[in-house]
Amino acid sequence: MIKEINSLPIGGCIAAIASKSEAHRLLICAALGDKKTNISCPQTSKDIQATADCLCALGADITYQNGVYAVTPIQTPVDNAVLPCGESGSTLRFLIPLVCGLGVSAVFEMQGRLPERPLSPLQEELESHGIRFEKDGNRLSVGGKLQGNDFSIAANVSSQFISGLLFMLTRHGGTLTMTGTVESAAYIDMTVRALHKFNAALQQEDNRFTVQKGVLTAETNLQTEGDWSNAAFFLCAAAIGKKPITVTGLDLACAQGDKKIIAILKQFGAEMKTDKNSITVYPSALQATDIDAAQIPDLVPILAVTACAAKGTTRIYNAQRLRIKESDRLQTTADLLNTLGAAVTITEDGLLIEGQKPLHGALVDSANDHRIAMSAAVIAQLCDGTLKLDGADAVAKSYPAFWEDLEKLKGEQPC
């Protein structure tokens, strides 16, 4: 799908969509619970639905109607289930350990770049505890009897591995030790908070978790919080644009690491106003800055876009994990911006962006990556001429209504 995006400024008010990261976690906890749970999730996406579909294949009953997921938990886990993960890395990495904890075998079906994304060191740790892996193209078979109760994994590769092992331990029991530097710590905290909402017997001391085996005590009704990762696109659009944008439904006290977008925009010099559950960002004279992306890798594409409007050279570092996302995001971010006339250099672990270069319209490619597609929509404001985006439908992975919401802001939708 090729979409033409003009350089008209956007402004007004938009509500944050439901957090994809939290929805995954709440669905899994509810499927492990002891009674039916209703999860309010006003917007869903391909990734969220992939987790719901996989949990249904394992024996849960999950329906989605009027913005609410109704989850009847797994009673007897289904053996040899086929789990359609789509392109969702969270779904795959959360559910591989969970399947092991449930004591069943399963076949994971993967699409897009997901079969290429690494499972090490999670696979080696599970194999050392009796689990067998067999990969055949886009299908991954996982089975065997989980042995032992003490697990250990490097914490600087993927927080999703750690979250998956914590879900596993609620059914198996035992300890999990995180070694090395903990990256994306906020995502681990989100998992811990979700498990505590369901009264999991989980304790943490430094980098070691102890989890008691048992069925989770389900909540009856839960609300999915607003998504900071996707709100960041509109907040940055305001900072580099010509009109203010307000995003409502955001909780400054939540565990989402990407709420750091507020602090980083302030580093750039952006003007803003925060309220109890809303953020307004104003068009601003931005200055280049240095950004450590170790804890906020998903923000890198839109931060690189923002840097294009800042005076000076912005350095983004500790972002090497972006090589193994839906696309090689260091490469695809640089390709997007350089095609439009920007000056972006890829470094060993990040990007250097020389700001305030004149940008022009061109045909660019999303690389089937939702965050590259949305970044293209934002940078179009700075382009002289029309930007044509190939692969615009990639936004369905996390934000199916993105283009509709963008059109609302072109009409300066009021709060």
C-alpha positions as CSV (number, residue, x, y, z in Angstrom):
1,M,0.0,0.0,0.0
2,I,1.5,3.3,-1.1
3,K,0.2,6.4,0.8
4,E,0.8,10.0,-0.2
5,I,1.4,12.3,2.8
6,N,1.5,16.0,2.4
7,S,3.3,18.5,4.5
8,L,0.3,20.1,6.0
9,P,0.9,20.8,9.7
10,I,-1.1,18.8,12.3
11,G,-2.5,20.0,15.6
12,G,-5.3,19.6,18.1
13,C,-6.2,16.8,20.6
14,I,-6.0,13.0,20.3
15,A,-6.6,10.2,22.9
16,A,-3.8,7.7,23.5
17,I,-4.6,4.2,22.3
18,A,-4.4,1.2,24.7
19,S,-1.0,0.1,25.6
20,K,0.0,-2.9,23.5
21,S,2.7,-3.9,26.0
22,E,0.3,-3.9,28.9
23,A,-2.5,-5.7,26.9
24,H,-0.2,-8.6,26.2
25,R,0.6,-9.0,29.9
26,L,-2.9,-8.6,31.2
27,L,-4.2,-11.2,28.7
28,I,-1.6,-13.7,29.7
29,C,-2.2,-13.2,33.4
30,A,-6.0,-13.5,32.9
31,A,-5.6,-16.7,30.9
32,L,-3.6,-18.1,33.9
33,G,-6.3,-16.9,36.4
34,D,-9.0,-18.7,38.4
35,K,-12.0,-16.9,37.0
36,K,-13.3,-14.8,34.1
37,T,-11.7,-11.4,33.6
38,N,-12.8,-8.4,31.5
39,I,-10.0,-6.3,30.2
40,S,-11.0,-2.9,28.8
41,C,-8.8,-2.3,25.7
42,P,-10.5,0.3,23.5
43,Q,-8.2,-0.3,20.6
44,T,-6.6,-3.6,19.6
45,S,-3.9,-4.5,17.0
46,K,-2.4,-7.4,15.1
47,D,0.1,-8.0,17.9
48,I,-2.4,-8.0,20.7
49,Q,-4.8,-10.2,18.8
50,A,-1.9,-12.7,18.1
51,T,-1.4,-13.1,21.9
52,A,-5.2,-13.6,22.4
53,D,-5.4,-16.2,19.5
54,C,-2.4,-18.1,20.9
55,L,-3.9,-18.2,24.4
56,C,-7.2,-19.5,22.9
57,A,-5.2,-22.2,21.1
58,L,-3.8,-23.2,24.5
59,G,-7.3,-23.6,26.0
60,A,-8.4,-20.1,27.0
61,D,-11.7,-18.6,25.8
62,I,-11.2,-15.0,24.7
63,T,-13.6,-12.8,22.9
64,Y,-13.3,-9.1,21.9
65,Q,-16.5,-7.0,21.8
66,N,-17.1,-3.2,22.3
67,G,-13.5,-2.6,23.2
68,V,-13.4,-5.3,25.9
69,Y,-11.5,-8.6,26.0
70,A,-13.5,-11.2,28.0
71,V,-11.0,-13.9,29.1
72,T,-12.1,-17.3,30.5
73,P,-8.9,-18.9,31.8
74,I,-7.1,-22.1,30.7
75,Q,-8.5,-25.1,32.6
76,T,-6.7,-28.0,30.9
77,P,-3.8,-26.8,28.6
78,V,-4.1,-28.1,25.1
79,D,-1.2,-30.3,24.0
80,N,0.4,-29.9,20.5
81,A,-1.5,-26.7,19.9
82,V,-0.5,-24.5,16.9
83,L,0.1,-21.0,18.0
84,P,-0.3,-18.2,15.3
85,C,2.2,-15.6,16.5
86,G,2.1,-13.5,13.3
87,E,5.0,-11.0,13.5
88,S,4.7,-10.4,17.2
89,G,8.0,-10.9,19.0
90,S,6.3,-10.3,22.4
91,T,3.8,-13.1,21.7
92,L,6.5,-15.6,20.8
93,R,9.0,-14.7,23.5
94,F,6.3,-14.6,26.3
95,L,4.6,-17.8,25.3
96,I,7.6,-20.1,24.6
97,P,8.5,-20.3,28.3
98,L,4.8,-20.3,29.3
99,V,4.1,-23.4,27.2
100,C,7.0,-25.1,29.0
101,G,5.5,-24.1,32.4
102,L,2.1,-25.5,31.3
103,G,3.8,-28.9,30.6
104,V,2.6,-29.1,27.0
105,S,4.2,-29.1,23.6
106,A,3.3,-26.5,20.9
107,V,4.1,-25.4,17.4
108,F,4.7,-21.6,17.0
109,E,3.9,-20.2,13.6
110,M,5.8,-17.0,12.7
111,Q,5.5,-14.5,9.9
112,G,7.6,-11.6,8.5
113,R,11.0,-11.2,10.0
114,L,10.0,-13.0,13.2
115,P,11.6,-16.3,12.2
116,E,15.0,-14.5,11.9
117,R,14.9,-12.8,15.3
118,P,17.1,-14.5,17.8
119,L,15.9,-16.7,20.7
120,S,19.3,-16.9,22.4
121,P,20.0,-17.1,25.3
122,L,16.4,-18.1,26.2
123,Q,16.6,-21.3,24.0
124,E,19.8,-22.5,25.6
125,E,18.5,-21.9,29.1
126,L,15.3,-23.9,28.5
127,E,17.3,-26.6,26.7
128,S,19.5,-27.0,29.7
129,H,16.3,-27.6,31.7
130,G,15.0,-30.4,29.4
131,I,13.1,-28.5,26.7
132,R,13.6,-29.5,23.0
133,F,13.5,-27.0,20.1
134,E,13.0,-27.8,16.4
135,K,12.8,-25.1,13.8
136,D,11.5,-25.7,10.3
137,G,11.2,-22.5,8.3
138,N,8.5,-20.3,9.9
139,R,7.5,-23.1,12.3
140,L,9.1,-23.7,15.7
141,S,8.3,-26.8,17.7
142,V,8.8,-26.7,21.5
143,G,8.4,-29.6,23.8
144,G,9.8,-31.8,26.6
145,K,9.4,-31.9,30.3
146,L,10.7,-28.8,32.2
147,Q,13.3,-29.9,34.8
148,G,14.7,-28.0,37.8
149,N,13.6,-24.8,39.5
150,D,16.6,-22.4,39.2
151,F,16.9,-20.4,36.0
152,S,19.4,-17.7,35.0
153,I,19.5,-15.4,31.9
154,A,21.5,-12.4,30.7
155,A,19.4,-9.3,31.2
156,N,21.0,-7.2,28.4
157,V,19.5,-9.1,25.4
158,S,15.7,-8.9,25.7
159,S,13.4,-8.1,28.6
160,Q,10.8,-10.2,26.8
161,F,12.8,-13.4,27.7
162,I,12.7,-12.4,31.4
163,S,9.0,-11.6,31.3
164,G,8.3,-15.0,29.6
165,L,10.3,-16.9,32.3
166,L,8.3,-15.1,35.0
167,F,5.0,-16.1,33.4
168,M,6.4,-19.7,33.2
169,L,7.4,-19.7,36.9
170,T,3.8,-18.9,38.0
171,R,3.0,-22.4,36.8
172,H,6.3,-24.2,37.5
173,G,7.7,-22.4,40.6
174,G,11.3,-21.5,41.2
175,T,13.9,-18.7,40.9
176,L,15.1,-16.5,38.1
177,T,18.4,-14.7,38.3
178,M,19.2,-11.9,35.8
179,T,22.9,-11.5,35.1
180,G,24.8,-8.5,33.7
181,T,23.3,-5.1,32.9
182,V,19.5,-5.0,33.0
183,E,18.2,-3.2,29.8
184,S,14.6,-2.2,29.1
185,A,14.0,-2.6,32.9
186,A,10.7,-0.8,32.7
187,Y,9.2,-3.6,30.6
188,I,10.2,-6.1,33.3
189,D,8.6,-3.8,35.9
190,M,5.4,-3.8,33.8
191,T,5.3,-7.6,33.9
192,V,5.9,-7.6,37.7
193,R,3.1,-5.1,38.1
194,A,0.7,-7.2,36.0
195,L,1.5,-10.3,38.0
196,H,1.0,-8.5,41.3
197,K,-2.5,-7.3,40.0
198,F,-3.3,-11.0,39.8
199,N,-1.8,-11.7,43.3
200,A,1.2,-13.8,42.1
201,A,3.4,-15.0,44.8
202,L,6.5,-13.2,43.5
203,Q,9.3,-11.6,45.3
204,Q,12.3,-9.7,44.0
205,E,15.7,-9.2,45.7
206,D,18.1,-7.3,43.6
207,N,18.3,-9.2,40.3
208,R,16.8,-12.4,41.6
209,F,13.1,-13.3,41.5
210,T,11.4,-16.1,43.5
211,V,8.0,-17.2,42.3
212,Q,5.7,-19.7,44.0
213,K,3.8,-22.1,41.8
214,G,0.0,-21.6,41.7
215,V,-3.0,-20.4,39.8
216,L,-3.3,-16.6,39.7
217,T,-6.2,-14.9,41.5
218,A,-7.9,-13.1,38.7
219,E,-9.2,-9.6,38.7
220,T,-12.8,-9.1,37.5
221,N,-12.4,-5.9,35.5
222,L,-9.2,-4.2,34.4
223,Q,-8.4,-1.1,32.3
224,T,-5.5,-1.1,29.9
225,E,-3.5,2.1,30.3
226,G,-2.7,4.6,27.5
227,D,0.3,3.8,25.3
228,W,3.3,6.1,25.6
229,S,5.2,4.4,22.7
230,N,2.6,5.4,20.1
231,A,1.7,8.7,21.8
232,A,5.4,9.7,21.2
233,F,4.8,10.1,17.5
234,F,2.2,12.8,18.0
235,L,4.2,14.5,20.8
236,C,7.3,14.7,18.6
237,A,5.1,15.9,15.7
238,A,4.1,18.9,17.7
239,A,7.7,19.7,18.8
240,I,8.9,19.8,15.2
241,G,5.7,21.2,13.7
242,K,3.7,24.4,13.6
243,K,0.8,23.7,15.9
244,P,0.5,22.2,19.5
245,I,-0.9,18.7,20.0
246,T,-2.5,17.4,23.2
247,V,-2.5,13.6,23.9
248,T,-5.0,12.5,26.6
249,G,-5.2,9.3,28.5
250,L,-1.6,9.1,29.6
251,D,-0.5,8.2,33.1
252,L,2.7,9.8,34.3
253,A,2.9,7.3,37.2
254,C,2.7,4.1,35.0
255,A,5.6,1.7,34.5
256,Q,6.0,2.2,30.8
257,G,9.6,3.1,30.0
258,D,8.6,5.2,26.9
259,K,7.1,7.9,29.1
260,K,10.7,9.1,29.1
261,I,9.7,10.8,25.8
262,I,8.8,13.7,28.0
263,A,12.3,14.0,29.5
264,I,13.9,13.6,26.2
265,L,11.8,16.3,24.5
266,K,12.7,18.6,27.3
267,Q,16.4,17.8,26.5
268,F,15.7,19.0,23.0
269,G,14.2,22.2,24.4
270,A,10.6,21.4,23.6
271,E,8.0,23.4,25.4
272,M,5.1,21.5,27.0
273,K,2.4,21.4,29.6
274,T,1.5,18.3,31.6
275,D,-1.8,17.6,33.3
276,K,-3.1,14.7,35.4
277,N,-3.6,12.5,32.3
278,S,-2.7,14.6,29.3
279,I,0.4,16.1,27.7
280,T,0.5,19.2,25.4
281,V,3.6,19.8,23.4
282,Y,4.2,23.1,21.5
283,P,6.2,23.9,18.4
284,S,9.7,24.7,19.7
285,A,13.2,25.8,18.7
286,L,15.0,22.5,19.3
287,Q,18.7,22.0,20.1
288,A,20.6,18.8,19.4
289,T,21.3,16.4,22.4
290,D,22.8,13.1,23.3
291,I,20.3,10.2,23.9
292,D,21.0,6.9,25.7
293,A,18.6,4.5,24.1
294,A,19.4,1.4,26.2
295,Q,16.1,1.6,28.1
296,I,13.9,3.1,25.3
297,P,14.8,1.4,22.0
298,D,11.3,1.7,20.5
299,L,11.6,5.5,20.6
300,V,14.7,5.7,18.4
301,P,13.0,6.2,15.0
302,I,10.8,9.1,16.1
303,L,13.6,10.6,18.1
304,A,15.8,10.6,15.0
305,V,13.0,12.4,13.2
306,T,12.9,15.0,16.0
307,A,16.6,15.4,15.7
308,C,16.2,16.4,12.1
309,A,14.6,19.6,13.3
310,A,17.1,20.4,16.0
311,K,20.1,22.7,15.6
312,G,23.4,20.8,15.8
313,T,24.2,17.1,15.7
314,T,22.2,14.6,17.9
315,R,23.9,11.4,19.0
316,I,21.8,8.3,19.8
317,Y,23.7,5.5,21.4
318,N,23.3,2.1,23.1
319,A,20.8,1.3,20.4
320,Q,22.4,-1.8,18.8
321,R,19.4,-4.0,19.7
322,L,17.5,-2.2,17.0
323,R,19.3,-4.4,14.5
324,I,16.9,-7.3,15.4
325,K,13.5,-5.6,15.5
326,E,10.8,-5.8,12.8
327,S,13.4,-4.3,10.5
328,D,17.1,-3.4,11.2
329,R,15.8,-0.1,12.6
330,L,19.2,1.6,12.6
331,Q,19.4,1.0,8.9
332,T,15.8,1.6,8.0
333,T,15.6,4.8,10.1
334,A,18.7,6.2,8.4
335,D,17.4,5.1,4.9
336,L,14.1,6.9,5.5
337,L,15.6,10.1,6.6
338,N,18.5,10.2,4.2
339,T,16.2,9.6,1.2
340,L,14.4,12.8,2.2
341,G,17.6,14.8,2.3
342,A,18.7,14.4,6.0
343,A,22.2,13.7,7.1
344,V,22.2,10.6,9.2
345,T,25.2,8.4,9.9
346,I,25.0,4.9,11.4
347,T,27.5,4.2,14.2
348,E,28.4,1.0,15.9
349,D,25.6,1.3,18.4
350,G,23.4,4.1,17.1
351,L,22.9,7.1,14.9
352,L,24.3,10.6,14.4
353,I,21.8,13.1,13.0
354,E,22.9,16.5,11.7
355,G,19.8,18.6,12.1
356,Q,18.0,21.3,10.1
357,K,18.9,20.0,6.6
358,P,16.4,21.0,3.9
359,L,14.1,18.0,3.3
360,H,12.2,17.1,0.2
361,G,9.4,14.7,-0.7
362,A,10.3,11.3,-2.1
363,L,9.2,7.7,-2.3
364,V,10.2,5.9,0.9
365,D,9.7,2.3,2.2
366,S,8.4,1.3,5.6
367,A,10.4,-2.0,5.4
368,N,7.1,-3.5,6.8
369,D,7.9,-1.8,10.1
370,H,5.1,0.0,11.9
371,R,7.5,2.5,13.7
372,I,9.2,3.4,10.4
373,A,5.8,4.0,8.8
374,M,4.6,6.3,11.6
375,S,8.0,8.1,11.6
376,A,7.5,8.8,7.9
377,A,4.1,10.4,8.6
378,V,5.7,12.8,11.1
379,I,8.7,13.8,9.1
380,A,6.5,14.7,6.2
381,Q,5.7,17.9,8.0
382,L,9.3,19.1,7.3
383,C,9.4,18.1,3.7
384,D,9.1,20.4,0.7
385,G,6.7,18.3,-1.4
386,T,4.7,15.1,-1.0
387,L,6.2,12.1,0.7
388,K,5.0,8.8,-0.7
389,L,5.2,5.8,1.7
390,D,5.3,2.3,0.4
391,G,4.1,-0.2,3.0
392,A,1.8,2.2,4.9
393,D,-0.3,-0.6,6.1
394,A,2.5,-1.8,8.4
395,V,0.9,0.4,11.2
396,A,-1.7,-2.3,11.7
397,K,0.8,-4.2,13.8
398,S,0.4,-1.8,16.7
399,Y,-1.9,1.1,15.7
400,P,-4.5,0.2,13.0
401,A,-6.2,3.5,13.3
402,F,-3.1,5.6,13.0
403,W,-3.9,7.1,9.6
404,E,-7.4,8.0,10.6
405,D,-6.1,9.7,13.8
406,L,-3.6,11.6,11.7
407,E,-6.4,12.9,9.5
408,K,-8.3,14.1,12.6
409,L,-5.3,16.1,13.6
410,K,-5.0,17.7,10.2
411,G,-8.5,19.0,11.0
412,E,-7.3,20.2,14.3
413,Q,-9.6,17.9,16.3
414,P,-10.5,19.7,19.6
415,C,-10.3,18.0,23.0
